[in-house]
Amino acid sequence: MTRYAATVENPAKSAKACGRYLRTHFKNTREVAKTISGMKYRKAVSFLKDVKEHKQAVPFRRFSGGVGRTAQAKVWGVTQARWPEKSCAFVLNLLKNAESNAEVKGLNIDNLVIRNIQVNQAPKQRRRTYRAHGRINPYMSHPCHIEVILVEEEKQVAKEETAVQKLSKRRQIRKAAGKFVATA
């Protein structure tokens, strides 16, 4: 069994999946993961499919140097976005795997939420490229490890609002002393 970075309160109501040494760019995959974190499972899958078809874009917030601007980024409140198809394909496959793990556990797929998704850098793979004047430069790939935890969300119960008046310090002292406190 693999060790995950996050722990879940109720393991019976969660499903996990992880991929190690995946040969897709770490930076792009990190931005994809950050975007779908906290989304419902079905919404995340449709979003990733839209990104592969260039209907929606993934906002680039941290690794945004040299990233072009697009109007599709306005939805996320940024200007820079891209369509990292390979990263989306890897994350989509991992989500499908987590979904089948949830089905085995008997969880309701419609209530699944991406509670934790994490992308870490894997060791770089080395190649070389040949330059002018007989020099050689590195030609590295930047693979990554991805882990996903889906949790079955329970129905949210609305908290009952109670009309508690907040008293100032002076009124709290008067109330404690037993003196009359006027309420407006």
N, C-alpha and C positions, 0 to 999 in steps of 0.2 A: 504494500500500500504506500502511496506517495504522500509525502508530508506537504501540507498546504500552508500558506502564509497566514490565512485567516481561519478562525474557528467559528462554528455555527452553534447557536444556542440549542437548537433542536435538530440533530442529525437525521431524524426520521422524516422531517419535512423539507429536506434539502437534497440537491443532486450536484455532484462535482464532475469536472472534467479538466484535464490538463494536457498540454502538448509541450514537449521538450525538444530543444535544438531545431526549431522550425526555421526553415530557410526563407524567411521573409523579413523585410526591413524592420528593425526594432522601433525606430522613431515613428514610422507610419502606423505600425500596429499599436503603439502606445496611444496615439491620438484617436484611433478607432475605438479602443477600449475605453478611454476616458469619455467618449461621446455616448456610448451605449450603457455605461455604468448607471445602475438605478432604473433602467427602463424595464417595462414589462417584456417578457420573452417574445411574444408575437410581434410587438412593435419594433423590437430590435432586429428581428429577422427580416421584417419588411423594409426597415431602414437600410440594412446592409445590401439587400437585393436592389433597392433603388440606387444605392451608391455604385454598384457594379454596372447599372444601366445609365449612370450619369444623370439621374433624375433628382438626387439630393447629393449634397457634398458634406465631407467630414471637415469640421472646423479645425484648423491648426493653431493652437494657442502657445504651446511651449516651443516646439521645434518648427518655428515659422520663418526662419531665415531663408529668403529666396523663394518663398511660396507665393504664387500669384494670387490676385484678387478675383473674386467671382461674386455675382449677385446672389447665388445660392447660399452664401455664408451669412446673409442678413438675418436669416431665421434664428441663428445662434448668437447674434449680437456681435459678430466679428466681420472682418473683411476678407481674411485669408482662408482659403479652403482648397481641398484637393479631393480626388477620387481614387484612393489607393485600393485598386481592385484585388491585388494579390493578398494584401493584409485582410481585406474584407472576406475573401474566400476562406482563409485559414480560420478566422474568428467564427465564421458561419458554420464551418465543419465542426468546430469545437462546441458551438452551441447545439448543433444537432446531436452530438454525442452526449452532451449533458441532458438533452431532452429525452433521449432513449434511456439514460440512467434513471431519470425521473419516472418514466413510464414503468420501468421494472419495479420501482418502489411504490407504484400506485398513486402518484401525485397527480393533481389536476393541472394539466398543461396551461389552461387559460389563466390560472392564478400565479404562475411562476414569474418571479422578478429576479433580475440580475443583481444579487446582493453584493458580490465581490468579483471583480475581474482585474487581474494584475498581469503586467507584462514586464519581464526582466530580460536583461541582456544575457545572451549566451556567449560562449567563447567564439572569437572571430575565426573565420576560415580564411586561410592565406592562399593567394595566388600572386602571380607577378605580371607586371606589364613592362614592356621594353620601350625605353625612351631614346631620345637622340643622344649621340656621342657615346653610345655603348653603356648607358646607365640603365639600372633596373629600379622600378618603384613598386611598392606593395599595391595589391589589388584585392582588398579585403571585402568579405561579405559580413553583414551584421545580423546574425540570426538572433532568435529570441525564444524565451520560455513564456507560455501563456497558461494561466489557470483561471477557471470560471467556477463560481458557486451560484447556483440557482436556488431560491428559497420560495416555498409556497406561501404566498401572502394570505394572511387571515383577514377576515372582515374587520374594518376599522369601526370601532364603536365611538360615537360622538360623545365628547365629554360634556356633562351637564354644567351649564353656566350658573353659578351662584352669585347673587348680588352682594358681594362683600365690599363694604366701603373701607378704603384705606385711610387710616387716621394719621394725622401728623404726630410728631413726638409729644407736643404739648397736650394734644387731646388724649393720647395714650396715657400720659401721666395723670390727667384729670380723671379719666375713666378708672384707672387703677386706684386712685384715691377715693373713688365713690362719688365724685361730684357730677353734676348734671352735664351731659354732653349733648349739644344740639346737633341733630342730623338734618341735612337739607334734602 
